[in-house]
Amino acid sequence: MKTRTWITAAFLLAALCAVAGCIVLSGQRITIFHDQAADRLTFLIEYDGVFDSMEAAEEDSEEKLRAFLTNGDVMLFDWFGYIEREKLEKELGNPKIPPLLRAFLTVVLENASVKTLGRYRDPEGRVGVAQEVVFEQVSRVIAAANAAINEAILLDESAPAKDWRRTQERWRVAAQEDRQWLRFEGHAPVFSFPVHPAEWARGAREGLHEIFEEWAESVAEEEPDAKALDPDWFLRLISSGPVSIVQVMDEVTIRAGDPDEPVTFRVHLREGYRPNLEPQVAALVEADLDRAQAQVLLAQGSENEPPVAVLPSWAPPEDAVRALLAEFLGAEGERREAAAAWLAGFASSWNGADGCSAAPERGADDAAWTAAWAAWYRDVSGR
């Protein structure tokens, strides 16, 4: 399948994305929580290591960082997945935008909210930021997305790709019948589409390969480091949580996540990290997420203190460990021992449930114990 056809299938992402430039990530974790009763979809997005790709922060990096952290913007899998709310709002004024795509963007902007929860520092010293992205009336958002996909397919007047002619014909028929391409099964997003079985069997690998080639070419323009072109990040992403691609005759269904419980997808994007944006991150995001999280987990907060924005109960387990490990390393006396007891209890529970990797048990050497926890965090968080 020519890349054009794949872009048509995934056009909503392309419509939302714009280049962020110098701001890049060491890694990212995304957790999906779908509250069907409340008709609400929540993404916990954690940016593990936010920095400038240049040796020193560029002059406009603080402005870009401010926009990213305070304007309701989102970055998915590094700079090439930067979603800028202001540009979406401006796009609504474009007279050439198709009506159903306009309707989709309108519903998204009406129902999406982005909240920066706080900053944190992982055991390797990288400063990260956590965001909570919420879609209210998510059933309306999904319905508008499906309508916009159908519109995009029907408006595509280009000649069908030779190797995918029958599949594209089936897409057009499905679009005419108002197909529902996207849906949620519990917490798991599902994308299904018709195919011609022989074309799919022959061309799926080639089509995915073309996507990676174009992605690599675009990345190379901004980041010439050869390691940045390695598709290993994508393989880690899809193997970090349950992802299935099922073909039943002339239908392919792609499901990401577990319908019964929230799942975290983790991706390691690059080895390097520079602390060149840490002062700006601290100035823009005052809340110390690990400190607040530790206070809540250890019930140390005063009744007179205002509520703190902490991670939800369904957040990745390594987040709580990171917070309590920082508390153990930075506190003294009873607070230090309370953090140690929490970590020991977590290790017992984790290992008792056959957690992978095994959490360390406390011994006589606290330095070795904390180093073992840091190694556990790296492994579990996708490093």
C-alpha positions as CSV (number, residue, x, y, z in Angstrom):
1,M,0.0,0.0,0.0
2,K,1.4,3.4,-0.9
3,T,2.0,5.6,2.1
4,R,-0.7,8.0,0.9
5,T,-3.3,5.4,1.6
6,W,-1.9,4.8,5.1
7,I,-2.0,8.5,5.7
8,T,-5.6,8.6,4.7
9,A,-6.3,5.9,7.2
10,A,-4.5,7.8,10.0
11,F,-5.3,11.3,8.8
12,L,-6.7,12.5,12.1
13,L,-3.3,12.3,13.7
14,A,-1.7,14.1,10.8
15,A,-4.4,16.8,11.1
16,L,-3.5,17.3,14.8
17,C,0.3,17.3,14.6
18,A,2.8,20.1,14.1
19,V,6.5,20.3,14.7
20,A,7.7,21.4,18.1
21,G,11.3,21.9,17.0
22,C,14.1,21.8,19.6
23,I,12.2,20.3,22.5
24,V,12.7,16.5,22.6
25,L,12.1,13.6,25.1
26,S,14.2,10.8,26.5
27,G,11.1,8.6,26.8
28,Q,7.4,8.7,27.3
29,R,4.7,6.7,29.1
30,I,1.0,6.9,28.2
31,T,-1.8,5.3,30.4
32,I,-5.4,5.1,29.1
33,F,-8.4,5.1,31.4
34,H,-11.9,5.0,29.9
35,D,-14.7,5.7,32.3
36,Q,-17.7,4.4,30.4
37,A,-20.3,5.4,32.9
38,A,-19.1,9.0,32.9
39,D,-18.4,9.0,29.2
40,R,-14.9,10.3,29.9
41,L,-11.5,9.3,28.5
42,T,-8.3,10.2,30.3
43,F,-4.8,9.9,29.2
44,L,-2.0,10.2,31.7
45,I,1.0,11.3,29.7
46,E,4.4,11.3,31.3
47,Y,7.4,12.9,29.6
48,D,10.5,11.2,30.9
49,G,13.3,13.7,30.3
50,V,12.4,17.0,28.6
51,F,15.3,18.8,27.1
52,D,16.6,20.8,24.2
53,S,18.3,18.8,21.4
54,M,21.0,21.4,21.2
55,E,24.0,21.5,23.5
56,A,22.7,24.8,25.0
57,A,19.0,25.7,25.1
58,E,18.1,27.7,22.0
59,E,16.8,31.2,22.5
60,D,13.2,30.3,21.7
61,S,13.2,27.1,23.7
62,E,11.7,28.7,26.8
63,E,8.9,30.2,24.7
64,K,8.2,26.7,23.1
65,L,8.3,25.1,26.5
66,R,5.9,27.6,28.0
67,A,3.5,27.0,25.1
68,F,3.8,23.3,25.6
69,L,3.3,23.3,29.3
70,T,0.7,26.1,29.8
71,N,-1.3,26.4,26.5
72,G,-3.0,23.0,26.6
73,D,-0.6,21.4,24.1
74,V,0.4,17.7,24.0
75,M,3.5,15.9,22.7
76,L,3.1,12.3,21.5
77,F,6.3,10.3,20.9
78,D,8.6,13.3,20.6
79,W,8.5,16.5,18.5
80,F,6.9,15.0,15.4
81,G,3.7,14.3,17.4
82,Y,3.3,17.8,18.8
83,I,-0.3,18.8,19.1
84,E,-0.8,22.5,19.4
85,R,-4.2,23.7,20.6
86,E,-3.8,27.2,19.1
87,K,-3.2,25.8,15.6
88,L,-6.3,23.6,15.9
89,E,-8.4,26.6,16.8
90,K,-6.9,28.6,13.9
91,E,-7.6,25.6,11.5
92,L,-11.3,26.0,12.2
93,G,-11.2,29.3,10.3
94,N,-9.7,27.7,7.2
95,P,-12.5,27.8,4.6
96,K,-11.0,24.8,2.8
97,I,-11.3,22.4,5.7
98,P,-13.9,19.7,5.0
99,P,-17.1,20.1,7.1
100,L,-16.9,16.9,9.0
101,L,-13.3,17.4,9.8
102,R,-14.3,20.9,11.1
103,A,-17.0,19.3,13.2
104,F,-14.5,16.8,14.6
105,L,-12.0,19.5,15.6
106,T,-14.9,21.5,17.1
107,V,-16.0,18.6,19.3
108,V,-12.4,17.9,20.3
109,L,-11.7,21.5,21.3
110,E,-15.0,21.7,23.2
111,N,-14.4,18.5,25.2
112,A,-10.6,18.2,25.6
113,S,-8.7,19.7,28.6
114,V,-5.1,19.4,29.4
115,K,-3.7,19.8,33.0
116,T,-0.1,19.7,33.9
117,L,0.1,17.8,37.2
118,G,3.7,18.5,38.1
119,R,7.3,17.7,37.5
120,Y,9.5,14.9,38.8
121,R,13.0,13.6,38.7
122,D,13.7,9.9,37.9
123,P,16.4,7.9,39.5
124,E,18.7,8.7,36.6
125,G,18.4,12.4,37.3
126,R,16.2,13.3,34.3
127,V,13.5,15.8,34.9
128,G,10.1,14.9,33.6
129,V,6.6,16.4,33.5
130,A,3.2,14.6,33.9
131,Q,0.0,15.7,32.1
132,E,-3.6,14.6,32.4
133,V,-5.5,14.9,29.1
134,V,-9.3,14.5,29.5
135,F,-12.0,14.1,26.9
136,E,-15.5,14.6,28.2
137,Q,-18.4,13.2,26.1
138,V,-15.9,10.9,24.5
139,S,-18.7,9.0,22.6
140,R,-19.3,12.3,20.7
141,V,-15.6,12.7,20.0
142,I,-15.4,9.1,18.6
143,A,-18.5,9.5,16.5
144,A,-17.2,12.8,15.0
145,A,-13.8,11.1,14.3
146,N,-15.5,8.2,12.5
147,A,-17.6,10.7,10.4
148,A,-14.4,12.6,9.5
149,I,-12.6,9.4,8.4
150,N,-15.5,8.5,6.2
151,E,-15.5,12.0,4.7
152,A,-11.7,11.9,4.1
153,I,-12.0,8.6,2.3
154,L,-14.8,9.8,0.1
155,L,-13.1,13.1,-0.8
156,D,-9.9,11.3,-1.9
157,E,-10.2,11.4,-5.7
158,S,-6.6,10.1,-6.3
159,A,-6.2,6.9,-8.3
160,P,-6.1,3.8,-6.1
161,A,-2.7,2.3,-5.5
162,K,-2.3,-0.7,-7.8
163,D,-1.5,-3.2,-5.0
164,W,-4.4,-2.0,-2.8
165,R,-7.1,-1.3,-5.4
166,R,-9.6,-3.9,-4.0
167,T,-9.0,-2.8,-0.4
168,Q,-9.5,0.8,-1.2
169,E,-12.7,0.0,-3.0
170,R,-13.9,-1.7,0.1
171,W,-12.9,1.4,2.2
172,R,-15.0,3.6,-0.1
173,V,-18.0,1.3,0.2
174,A,-17.6,1.2,4.0
175,A,-17.4,5.0,4.1
176,Q,-20.5,5.3,2.1
177,E,-22.3,3.1,4.6
178,D,-21.1,5.3,7.5
179,R,-18.7,2.8,8.9
180,Q,-17.6,3.1,12.5
181,W,-13.8,2.6,12.3
182,L,-12.9,3.6,15.8
183,R,-14.4,2.4,19.1
184,F,-13.5,1.6,22.7
185,E,-13.8,-1.8,24.3
186,G,-13.5,-1.0,28.0
187,H,-10.2,0.7,28.3
188,A,-8.9,-0.5,25.0
189,P,-9.1,1.6,21.8
190,V,-9.9,-0.4,18.7
191,F,-9.5,0.4,15.0
192,S,-11.0,-2.0,12.5
193,F,-11.2,-1.8,8.7
194,P,-12.1,-4.0,5.7
195,V,-9.4,-5.4,3.5
196,H,-9.0,-7.7,0.5
197,P,-7.3,-10.7,2.2
198,A,-4.8,-11.4,-0.6
199,E,-3.8,-7.7,-0.8
200,W,-3.4,-7.5,3.0
201,A,-1.3,-10.7,3.2
202,R,1.0,-9.5,0.5
203,G,1.3,-5.8,1.2
204,A,0.9,-5.1,5.0
205,R,4.6,-5.5,5.6
206,E,5.6,-3.3,2.7
207,G,3.1,-0.6,3.7
208,L,4.5,-0.5,7.3
209,H,8.0,-0.4,5.9
210,E,7.2,2.7,3.8
211,I,5.8,4.4,6.9
212,F,9.1,3.9,8.7
213,E,11.1,5.1,5.7
214,E,9.2,8.4,5.5
215,W,9.3,8.8,9.2
216,A,13.1,8.3,9.2
217,E,13.5,10.8,6.4
218,S,11.6,13.4,8.3
219,V,13.5,12.8,11.5
220,A,16.8,12.9,9.7
221,E,16.1,16.5,8.6
222,E,15.9,17.6,12.3
223,E,18.1,15.1,14.1
224,P,20.9,13.5,12.0
225,D,22.0,11.1,14.7
226,A,21.7,7.7,13.1
227,K,20.4,6.1,16.3
228,A,17.3,8.4,16.1
229,L,16.3,6.5,13.0
230,D,16.2,3.1,14.7
231,P,12.6,1.8,14.7
232,D,13.4,0.0,18.0
233,W,11.4,2.7,19.8
234,F,8.3,1.6,18.0
235,L,8.9,-2.1,18.7
236,R,9.4,-1.3,22.4
237,L,6.1,0.7,22.4
238,I,3.9,-2.1,20.9
239,S,5.6,-4.7,23.1
240,S,5.1,-2.7,26.4
241,G,1.4,-3.5,26.5
242,P,-1.1,-5.8,24.9
243,V,-1.5,-5.0,21.2
244,S,-3.2,-7.3,18.8
245,I,-3.7,-7.3,15.1
246,V,-6.4,-9.9,14.1
247,Q,-7.6,-10.7,10.6
248,V,-10.8,-12.6,10.1
249,M,-11.4,-13.0,6.4
250,D,-11.9,-9.5,5.0
251,E,-11.7,-7.6,8.3
252,V,-8.6,-6.4,10.3
253,T,-8.9,-5.3,13.9
254,I,-6.2,-3.5,15.8
255,R,-6.6,-3.4,19.6
256,A,-4.3,-1.6,22.0
257,G,-4.6,-2.2,25.7
258,D,-6.7,-4.4,27.9
259,P,-10.5,-3.9,28.0
260,D,-10.6,-4.8,31.7
261,E,-8.0,-2.5,33.2
262,P,-5.8,0.6,32.2
263,V,-2.6,-0.2,30.5
264,T,0.6,1.9,30.3
265,F,2.5,2.0,27.0
266,R,6.1,2.9,27.5
267,V,8.6,4.0,24.9
268,H,12.3,4.8,25.1
269,L,13.1,7.4,22.5
270,R,16.8,8.2,23.0
271,E,19.8,7.5,25.3
272,G,20.9,11.1,25.6
273,Y,19.6,13.7,28.1
274,R,20.8,17.2,28.8
275,P,19.8,19.3,31.9
276,N,19.6,22.4,29.7
277,L,15.9,23.0,30.3
278,E,15.7,22.1,33.9
279,P,15.5,25.7,35.2
280,Q,12.8,26.6,32.8
281,V,10.8,23.5,33.7
282,A,11.1,24.3,37.4
283,A,9.9,27.8,36.8
284,L,6.9,26.9,34.7
285,V,5.9,23.8,36.7
286,E,6.2,24.6,40.4
287,A,4.5,21.5,41.7
288,D,6.9,18.8,42.8
289,L,4.9,15.7,41.9
290,D,7.1,13.2,43.7
291,R,7.0,15.2,46.9
292,A,3.2,15.5,46.8
293,Q,2.8,11.9,45.9
294,A,5.0,10.8,48.8
295,Q,3.0,12.9,51.2
296,V,-0.2,11.3,50.1
297,L,1.1,7.8,50.1
298,L,2.6,8.2,53.6
299,A,-0.4,10.3,54.8
300,Q,1.9,13.1,55.8
301,G,-0.1,15.9,54.5
302,S,-1.5,18.5,57.0
303,E,-5.3,19.0,57.1
304,N,-4.7,22.7,56.5
305,E,-2.8,22.1,53.3
306,P,-4.7,22.7,50.0
307,P,-5.4,19.6,48.0
308,V,-2.4,18.6,45.8
309,A,-2.6,17.3,42.2
310,V,-1.3,13.8,42.5
311,L,-1.3,10.9,40.1
312,P,-4.5,8.8,39.8
313,S,-4.7,5.4,41.5
314,W,-4.3,3.7,38.1
315,A,-1.0,5.4,37.3
316,P,2.0,3.2,36.5
317,P,3.4,1.5,39.6
318,E,6.9,2.8,39.0
319,D,5.6,6.3,39.7
320,A,4.9,5.6,43.4
321,V,8.2,3.8,43.7
322,R,10.0,6.8,42.3
323,A,8.3,9.2,44.7
324,L,9.0,7.0,47.8
325,L,12.6,6.3,46.7
326,A,13.2,10.1,46.5
327,E,11.6,10.5,49.9
328,F,13.9,7.8,51.3
329,L,17.0,9.4,49.9
330,G,16.1,12.9,50.9
331,A,14.5,12.5,54.3
332,E,15.7,11.6,57.8
333,G,14.5,9.8,60.9
334,E,10.8,8.6,60.9
335,R,10.1,9.9,57.4
336,R,13.0,8.0,56.0
337,E,11.9,4.8,57.8
338,A,8.3,5.3,56.7
339,A,9.4,5.5,53.1
340,A,11.6,2.4,53.5
341,A,8.6,0.5,55.0
342,W,6.4,1.5,52.1
343,L,9.0,0.4,49.6
344,A,9.5,-2.9,51.5
345,G,5.7,-3.5,51.5
346,F,5.4,-2.7,47.9
347,A,8.3,-5.1,47.0
348,S,6.6,-7.9,48.9
349,S,3.2,-7.3,47.2
350,W,4.9,-6.9,43.8
351,N,6.9,-10.1,44.0
352,G,4.0,-12.0,45.5
353,A,2.0,-11.2,42.4
354,D,4.9,-12.5,40.2
355,G,5.8,-8.9,39.3
356,C,8.4,-8.5,36.6
357,S,11.1,-7.5,37.2
358,A,11.6,-8.6,40.8
359,A,11.6,-5.8,43.3
360,P,14.6,-5.7,45.7
361,E,14.4,-6.7,49.3
362,R,16.1,-4.4,51.8
363,G,19.4,-5.6,53.2
364,A,22.0,-4.1,55.4
365,D,23.5,-1.9,52.6
366,D,21.0,0.9,51.9
367,A,23.2,2.2,49.0
368,A,22.9,-1.2,47.3
369,W,19.2,-1.3,48.0
370,T,18.5,2.1,46.4
371,A,20.7,1.3,43.5
372,A,18.7,-1.9,43.0
373,W,15.4,0.1,43.1
374,A,16.9,2.5,40.5
375,A,17.6,-0.5,38.3
376,W,14.1,-1.8,38.9
377,Y,12.6,1.6,37.9
378,R,14.7,1.7,34.6
379,D,13.5,-1.8,33.7
380,V,9.9,-1.4,34.5
381,S,9.6,2.1,33.0
382,G,10.9,1.0,29.7
383,R,14.5,2.1,29.8
